[in-house]
Amino acid sequence: MSRAPTTPAIGLPQERIHRHNLGTLLRHVHLAGSVSRATLAERMGLNRSTIMALTAELSTAGLVREEPPTGAFAGAGAAGPRREDQRGRAGRPSLVVRVRPDWAYVLAFDVAVDRLVAARVGLGGAVLDRREAVRQRAGADLDRVVDVLARFGRQLYEAAPAESVCVGIGASYCGMIRPGDGMVRFGPDMGWVDQAFGAELGRRLGLGIPVPVGNEAHLGALAEQQRGAGIGFQNLLYLHGDVGVGGGIIVGGKLLDGDGGYGCELGHMVVNPYDGRPCGCGSHGCLEAEVGERALLDAAGRPADLWGRDALRAVVDDADRGDEVAREALRRIGDWLGIGVANLINLFNPGMVIFGGMLRDVYPGAAPQVRHRIATNVLPVARERVRLRTSALGDDSTLVGAAELGFADLMADPLATLARTRTPA
């Protein structure tokens, strides 16, 4: 996709400009996996000699490598006919810069209502190793969650190649997170209030690396925009279903996070204020109360002691097989979901709406009602271009977002971050 040049503002100290350029180049390669020198020069607005020098530094540091072009990069091949640049000068095809995913990695953690996931994610975004466990619905369970994740994290760290380096850690949690210290201010589905998740996980991991934490739907939105269904879209909405519904909004390429970092709680937008279902937040008629796990299972006539992703998928499967009760349940959920999405489209005029988490399973059967509400309730100029998609990253959208949180310091200042993290804990 086309990107505007990312040259920093004139007037910055030269060293800051240099660090910025190193980080920007690494980020381009990190997100794309491989980029030609010529493309990097175009995207960053720098000359090729500067790109060559920056790439050489990152290569010496072990973060990238340069190779002759192959496949789509090669054209006629590196040993084939010489090409001419825009000024008519002959030359070989530009070398391709690739990440080294086996050398620099982060530990990523994802805490959902029903599962705990830990992964070693290499530079470039590839999941190299992972661990997963069931999370019981047993109320405030900070100690157990941290115990399991810390054990997984140490296993992943110790199993990594001896020459590799952990450059960061990132975690996703299904609740409202205070920016800066990883405190879970409110996690209604499991009763977490002011739980020091990030600090405690960092302490028990014992790697000497801080653990930034993000809201799962916020991180899922960023992951889908950078690596998933939303690539190339600067304005998008991401709706993430778990037991409830979370949301992330990207505006102008940036996450809309609010004054205190608690913005985009789309699941608590009231869509049915008069006879709405009770919500875990204490209100009634919230979007997540009308389209979340319990709403679908109740509409499908499932017993109160039945819950979880498998139970939701069973309703979807029954609807696919023609069960009219299950179909009607999806229609009902789809209507409320459509009302919420219609309101959001009118407010934010996104280019894309992405459905993730359990909504990825539910949306195909609910799509006719969602589209009907959009056609009926959205302004024509706002609906004419919007696209509706399910998550391209599947259940890993929030895990991928957590990994990107872990890579943030490396992308901001690659060489300084390496210097801090090379020494094993």
Secondary structure, DSSP 8 states (H G I E B T S, - for coil): ---------TTS-HHHHHHHHHHHHHHHHHHHSEEEHHHHHHHHT--HHHHHHHHHHHHHTTSEEEE---GGGTTT-TTS--EE-TTS-EE----EEEE-TTTEEEEEEEE-SSEEEEEEEETTS-EEEEEEEE----S--HHHHHHHHHHHHHHHHHHS-TT-EEEEEEEEESSEEETTTTEEEEETTTTEEEE-HHHHHHHHH-SS----EEEHHHHHHHHHHHHSTTTT-SSEEEEEESSSEEEEEEETTEE---SSS----GGGSBS-TTT--B-TTS-BSBHHHHHSHHHHHHHTT--TT--SHHHHHHHHHHHHTT-HHHHHHHHHHHHHHHHHHHHHHHHH--SEEEEEEHHHHHHHHHHHHHHHHHHHHS-HHHHSS-EEEE-SSGGGHHHHHHHHHHHHHHHH-HHHHHHHHSS--
